[in-house]
Amino acid sequence: MNKVRWGILSTAKIAREKVIPAMQQSMLCNIVAIASRDLQMAEKVAKQLSIPKAYGNYEALLNDPEVDAVYIPLPNNLHLEWAIKAIAADKHVLCEKPIGLDVEEAIQLRKAAVEKPHLKVMEAFMYRFHPQWLLVKNLVAEGRIGQVKVVQSFFSYFNDDLGNIRNQQDAGGGGLMDIGCYCISFARYLFNSEPSRVIGLVETDPRSQTDRLATAILQFSNGTSTFTCSTQLMPYQTVNIVGTDGRLEIDIPVNTPPDEPTKIWLVTKTGMEEFVINAADQYTLQGDAFSKAVLYNQPVPASLEDAVNNMKIIDAIFKSAEENNWINIS
């Protein structure tokens, strides 16, 4: 079977340690090139990960005719620029979340993609490809917990290093952009709709000026979602989905280990049922799903409209915190 030839724009940690090794295990992905603004770094990583080509700038990789698609794990403030340049170079694009710094950037990217409809462009929310989430979606669709009314999520880690890109305001750092985006995506994915309004509280780190603690309520037509995310709390993550007849709890909703089974629990009036999901690498599955869309000219699993809508809510939460009020989502 043919494989998509991938180039990686950046030697970022997530690419080196998670995404590239996972995609190298894929049935449909072939990592052929990596680029960095530091040629020596690109060559070092290429050697470590057995990647044939290394480039000392991103433009050179985009000009390589043997690269079909690019994965972009650059800092958030560079997502729009290099995604648009990749599209202009006629490359398919898988871009790390968030797709941009605000909804205007997300809309710009969507516009650029529309102008080249033969290209596949997607935001990389890898969690959706893990079997545990597919099982959760099926259990919800089957009515095992009745009508979903509440989605509660929590996602935190501790990192107060001012030198870290996640704590740099001009690079698009902060908790909402880094991990709160998952909590928003969870709710929209499970309700299969968009919220009508949101309200949020945001605490800013006085040193970095990035958001270090955020709590929000999203109001949907048939329920609500609440979440808290933080970059300066004890590491913790969980999702609870509560319906009229039961609830589902996901043990590790985002950072699932690729080599260990995961668990979810279904609790109803008749008792609790534990589901053990076999180990799976969600980055491998994401790479396969995107590559399949490229090879067979199918729609990507998540459209750029989805990315735009997620970004709308991030913007609205920031605005709500500033204005101390509910914000309607148009």
Protein Blocks (a to p, Z undefined) as FASTA:
>chain_A
ZZdddddedjbfklmmmmmmmmmmpmkbccfbdcdfblklmmmmmmmnopabacfbfklm
mmpmkbfbdcdfbdfklmmmmmmmmmmnopacdddddfbfbfklmmmmmmmmmmmmmbcc
ddddfklmpmklmmmmmmmmnopnopafbdcdddddddfbfkbmklcfknopajklmmmm
mmmmmmmmmnopacfbdcddddddfklopafbdcdddddfkbccdddddfbbccdddddd
ddfkbccddfblmlpcfkbccddddddfkbccddddddddfklmmmmmmmmmmmnopacf
bdfklmmmmmmmmmmmmmmmmnopacddZZ
